[in-house]
Amino acid sequence: MKRLRIALVGIGKIARDQHVPALDASDAFELVAAVSRHQKLERVPNYTNLEALLAAHPDLDAVSVCTPPQVRFDVARQALERGLHVMLEKPPGATLNEVHALRELAWRNGRTLFAAWHSREAAGVEPARELLLAREVRRVTITWKEDVRYWHPGQTWIWQPGGLGVFDPAINALSILTRILPNRVILKRAVLSFPENCDAPIAGELELADEKGVPVTMSLDFLQEGPPAWDIAIDTDRGPLRLSKGGAVLEVGDEPPQEAPDREYPRLYGRFAALVAENGIDVDVEPFRLVADAFLCARRVTVAPFVE
């Protein structure tokens, strides 16, 4: 079967660490080019803008957009208008309206748009969702803390408007939460800490609940010392469940932890290929909506400036 010709747009840490290896191992895609204003990817032609890419590769089938969220809309819009299928790294844009506009454009043009939530593909997420279908959830506690200097070195865009700050990693927790709980989750209260020299938060405390009133608390920190904490603890009527390591490990009561090799991005590209085959659209904005609600409703606290 002929592989789909795909280009990566935006060459940063996530593209090199995750997208390139997944595409190299893919039977469905052939990575043929890269686009970046400042970086180059070995082994393929590189271009500084999408126009140059499209002129040089008129037979291109798809793009995977890994740019900072502030510029994803223009890239994705141009690609869809030129008849390409589009996969979006998380978050899918800088605003909800951008994402809705892209979804409508993809539908009008008969092209695939895939908003990829990679943490939903972690090994423990689907087993946890299936277990919770037969249990009564009583409380959820999320702890999502990491060292921004280690995981996002030199990424100044993350502190600018639209960059999300600590929600850049924390939206992964929300993507898992909205996948595994059977009911819609609603924000109740939030406190966000903004460094005095930044336009995005560095820490936060959130109180949420599902539609039946089940409480969900989130504790977020971008200045974690030591190993990251990417944990979701769930109390149920049949005992506790715990997702750790970003969803890679599932613990059920006293049973031994369940862990499997990391296949998040290979699964994402498998899903993208299946969507392209049917010109399907998969754009779930629930995780992004909760982040938007937090920015809209949170009490803002100013803290010490962030210095990398």
C-alpha positions in Angstrom: 0.0 0.0 0.0 1.3 3.5 -0.9 2.3 5.5 2.1 0.9 9.0 2.7 3.5 11.7 2.1 3.6 13.9 5.2 5.6 17.0 6.3 6.3 18.1 9.9 5.7 21.8 10.5 7.5 23.1 13.5 10.7 21.4 14.5 11.3 21.5 18.3 11.8 19.1 21.1 8.4 17.3 20.8 8.9 16.9 17.0 12.3 15.4 17.4 11.6 13.3 20.5 8.2 11.9 19.5 6.9 12.7 16.0 10.1 11.8 14.0 10.5 8.3 15.6 6.8 7.5 15.2 6.9 8.5 11.5 10.1 6.6 10.9 8.3 3.4 12.3 5.1 4.0 10.5 3.8 1.8 7.6 1.2 4.5 6.7 3.3 7.6 6.4 6.5 8.7 4.7 8.1 11.8 6.2 9.2 13.8 3.1 9.9 17.3 4.4 10.1 19.7 7.3 9.1 23.4 7.9 10.7 25.6 10.5 12.0 29.2 10.6 14.9 28.3 12.9 15.6 24.6 12.9 16.4 21.9 10.3 15.6 18.2 10.3 18.2 15.8 9.0 17.5 13.5 6.0 14.7 15.5 4.5 14.4 18.8 2.6 13.7 21.8 4.9 11.7 24.9 4.2 11.2 28.1 6.2 7.5 28.5 5.4 4.5 26.5 4.2 4.3 28.2 0.8 7.8 27.0 -0.1 6.9 23.5 1.1 3.8 23.3 -1.0 5.5 24.7 -4.1 8.3 22.1 -3.8 5.9 19.2 -3.0 2.7 19.4 -4.9 2.0 15.8 -4.2 2.0 16.2 -0.5 -0.9 14.5 1.3 -0.7 15.7 4.9 1.0 17.9 7.5 1.5 17.4 11.2 1.6 20.8 13.0 4.0 21.0 15.9 4.5 24.7 16.1 3.7 26.8 19.2 -0.1 27.1 19.6 -0.1 30.8 18.8 0.6 30.2 15.1 -1.1 26.8 14.5 -4.3 28.3 13.1 -2.7 30.1 10.2 -0.6 27.0 9.3 -3.5 24.6 9.6 -5.9 26.9 7.7 -3.5 27.3 4.8 -2.9 23.5 4.6 -6.6 22.7 4.7 -7.3 25.2 2.0 -4.6 23.6 -0.2 -6.3 20.2 0.2 -4.1 18.6 2.8 -5.0 16.5 5.8 -3.9 18.0 9.1 -2.9 16.7 12.5 -2.5 19.1 15.3 -0.2 18.7 18.3 -1.8 19.6 21.6 -3.3 22.1 22.4 -5.0 22.4 19.0 -4.8 26.2 18.9 -4.6 29.4 20.9 -8.3 29.8 21.2 -11.5 27.7 21.0 -12.8 29.8 18.1 -9.7 29.0 16.1 -10.3 25.3 16.5 -14.0 25.5 15.7 -13.1 27.5 12.5 -10.6 24.8 11.5 -13.1 22.0 12.1 -15.7 23.8 9.9 -13.0 24.4 7.2 -12.0 20.7 7.2 -15.6 19.7 6.8 -16.2 22.1 3.9 -13.1 20.9 2.1 -13.6 17.2 2.8 -10.3 16.9 4.5 -9.2 15.2 7.8 -8.5 17.3 10.9 -7.2 15.5 13.9 -6.6 17.2 17.3 -4.2 14.8 18.8 -4.3 14.2 22.6 -1.2 12.0 23.1 -1.7 11.3 26.8 -5.0 9.5 25.9 -2.9 6.9 24.1 -0.9 6.1 27.3 -1.1 2.4 28.2 -3.2 2.7 31.3 -5.9 5.1 30.0 -8.3 2.9 28.2 -8.2 0.1 30.8 -8.9 2.7 33.4 -11.9 4.1 31.4 -13.3 0.6 31.0 -13.0 -0.1 34.7 -14.7 3.1 35.6 -17.7 2.3 33.5 -18.6 -0.4 36.1 -17.7 1.7 39.2 -19.0 4.7 41.1 -16.4 7.4 41.1 -16.3 9.2 44.5 -13.3 11.5 44.2 -10.5 12.4 41.8 -7.2 13.9 42.8 -4.7 15.1 40.1 -1.1 16.1 40.8 0.7 17.4 37.7 4.1 18.8 38.5 7.3 19.1 36.5 10.4 21.2 36.1 9.9 23.6 33.2 13.6 24.2 32.9 14.2 20.5 32.1 11.1 19.7 30.0 10.8 23.0 28.1 14.2 24.5 28.0 14.4 27.9 26.2 10.7 27.8 25.1 9.9 31.4 25.7 6.6 31.1 23.8 5.2 29.1 26.7 5.1 32.2 28.8 3.5 34.4 26.2 -0.3 34.9 25.7 -1.6 31.7 24.2 1.3 29.7 25.4 -0.6 28.2 28.4 2.2 28.1 30.9 1.8 25.3 33.3 -1.3 24.2 31.4 0.9 23.1 28.5 1.6 19.9 30.4 -1.5 20.0 32.6 -3.8 19.8 29.6 -2.5 16.3 29.3 -4.1 15.5 32.6 -7.4 17.1 31.5 -7.3 15.1 28.3 -7.1 11.9 30.3 -9.7 13.0 32.8 -12.3 13.9 30.1 -11.6 10.5 28.5 -12.0 8.2 31.5 -14.8 9.9 33.4 -18.3 9.0 32.0 -19.8 12.5 32.8 -18.8 16.0 31.7 -16.4 17.8 34.0 -17.1 21.4 35.0 -14.7 24.0 36.6 -15.9 25.4 40.0 -13.0 27.5 41.2 -9.3 28.1 40.4 -6.3 30.0 41.6 -3.5 30.6 39.1 0.0 32.0 40.0 1.5 34.2 37.3 5.2 35.3 37.5 5.3 39.0 37.4 7.3 38.9 34.1 5.1 36.3 32.4 1.6 36.2 30.7 1.0 32.6 31.5 0.7 30.8 34.9 3.5 28.8 36.5 1.3 27.0 39.1 -2.4 26.5 39.9 -5.0 24.9 42.2 -8.3 23.9 40.6 -11.5 22.6 41.9 -13.8 20.8 39.5 -16.7 18.4 39.6 -18.5 16.2 37.2 -22.2 16.7 36.4 -23.2 14.5 39.3 -21.1 16.5 41.8 -18.1 14.1 42.1 -15.2 16.4 43.2 -12.0 16.7 41.2 -9.0 18.6 42.5 -5.9 19.6 40.5 -2.6 20.7 41.8 -0.2 22.1 39.2 3.4 23.3 39.4 6.0 24.1 36.8 8.8 24.4 39.4 8.9 20.8 40.6 12.2 19.7 42.0 13.3 16.2 41.2 11.3 13.6 39.2 7.9 14.8 37.7 4.6 13.9 39.3 2.0 13.1 36.6 -0.6 11.3 38.7 -4.4 10.8 38.8 -5.8 9.1 41.9 -9.4 7.9 41.7 -11.5 6.7 44.7 -14.4 4.4 43.7 -17.0 2.3 45.5 -14.8 -0.8 44.7 -11.5 0.6 45.8 -8.9 3.0 44.4 -7.4 3.3 41.0 -4.3 5.3 40.2 -2.8 6.4 36.9 0.9 7.5 37.2 3.7 8.4 34.8 1.3 10.4 32.7 -1.1 7.5 32.3 1.5 4.9 31.5 1.0 2.9 34.7 -2.3 1.7 36.1 -2.7 0.5 39.7 -6.0 -1.1 40.8 -6.3 -1.6 44.5 -3.6 -3.9 45.8 -3.0 -5.6 42.4 0.5 -5.3 40.8 0.9 -2.1 38.6 0.1 -2.6 34.9 2.7 -0.9 32.6 3.4 -1.3 28.9 5.9 0.3 26.5 5.3 3.8 25.4 3.3 3.7 22.2 1.5 7.1 22.4 2.7 8.7 19.2 2.6 5.5 17.0 -1.0 5.1 18.1 -1.7 8.8 17.2 -0.4 8.3 13.7 -2.3 5.1 13.3 -5.5 7.0 14.2 -4.6 9.8 11.8 -4.1 7.3 9.0 -7.5 5.7 9.7 -9.2 9.1 9.7 -7.5 10.1 6.4 -8.8 6.9 4.8 -12.4 8.0 5.4 -11.8 11.8 5.4 -12.9 11.8 9.0 -12.6 14.6 11.6 -11.7 14.0 15.2 -11.5 17.3 17.2 -12.4 17.0 20.8 -12.1 20.4 22.6 -13.2 19.4 26.1 -9.7 19.5 27.6 -9.0 22.9 26.0 -12.4 24.2 27.1 -11.5 23.5 30.8 -8.3 25.4 30.4 -10.1 28.3 28.8 -12.6 28.3 31.7 -9.7 28.4 34.2 -8.2 31.4 32.5 -11.7 33.0 32.4 -12.7 32.4 36.0 -9.6 32.0 38.1 -8.4 34.3 40.8 -5.0 35.5 39.7 -2.0 35.8 42.1 1.2 37.5 41.1 4.4 35.7 42.2 8.2 36.1 41.8 9.5 36.5 38.2 10.6 33.4 36.3 14.2 33.3 35.3 15.4 30.3 33.2 
